[in-house]
Each structure stands twice: as C-alpha cells, then as structure tokens.
C-alpha cells in the first residue's frame, strides 16, 4: 500500500512540475498539448559564460522528432562584407524569443511547423527560458 502511494505521489509531482508553461530552469521541462503557438524566450544571463544565450530541445509527439533551438540575444552575426563577394556588412543581433506557430494541414511531419499533439521543451542550457503555450 505504501509503495502504491509513493509511486502515485511521485507520478503526480512529476506531472505537476513538467506540465505547466512558465519559466523553466536549466535541466527542467515544460509541455504544451495541441497548442496553436509556443513561445520560447531567453530570461537573463548566466554565470556559466553564456551571456544570455538559451538552449532548448523541442520534442514533438506527432512524429517523435527533436529539434534544437538556440536563442542568443547577446550575440550577433557580424559577417564583414566586401570580401570579394560584393555583399554589405551583415550585423544582425540574435533573437531573444521565437514563436512556433501551428500550421494547419501541415503534411511534412519532419519539420518544426507540426506542433500538434504533445510538445515537450527541455532547457539544455544555463539560462532560464520562459515557455508560453498559446
């Protein structure tokens, strides 16, 4: 009897911790089920030297695919132009947030566009990530 209560308590606690949408700390998970949109946003900086860069892995039950996502609001793609390629300088800051939007009648299940069903987000970096299921 005690074993059943213990297992039930652990299972309920695990679901309560992982099933909400909010800020997930490094190593934590969040879930969205049949969301129309999922927003991931980097929250602050890290003492680990990531300078605000957040890393997550998104798992989709629709096709059991995992997709890595990196958010780097403190980074830039400072590609210098005019190096025998005839392009202007490309100074673009990284994104602080990304919004994944459900695409109706999405036929290719191997893309991030298919967020139907259960979607799990795991924070694999050192910066907290805000997760919003819309």
Steps between C-alpha positions, in 0.01 A plus 500: 500500500778741594680419177189584293453831683868586450489422128177698457646798686818498293301472175268786599793718605682431174194595295440812708858618451527425128149577374487875556604774268720753674869555556707185480842493659796309357415129492125556548222415255169650395220357287241642264214289367326590171619861525437747219831668583797447730721792604853447632682801648846528659484633857813683612860391506707220644804479720618219272615742229203459264433878500125460472501217250231243571492149359205263481396176337144474370350150472181450300277199557345534153808338348743445791737764362735712709605846386774706673435873544755762608407853599787748507383857566854603596664358189519633148586371158764760428594377155718753326398577146703602195739210533498419131133405519335838437277494809438767763588442866251271673467607863192328639443441870375160610140445605380523860184303423348276238134418436415159358163518325273206424459456127172348387513213254873479542593191301867463589532362850877547507488876548453726801177628341312196624438580868178301527466257788740498791811718476771480767757776547818418695738776609844366408689824563595711801248785455133473609241495219143632518257264325150612403247262347245695297 
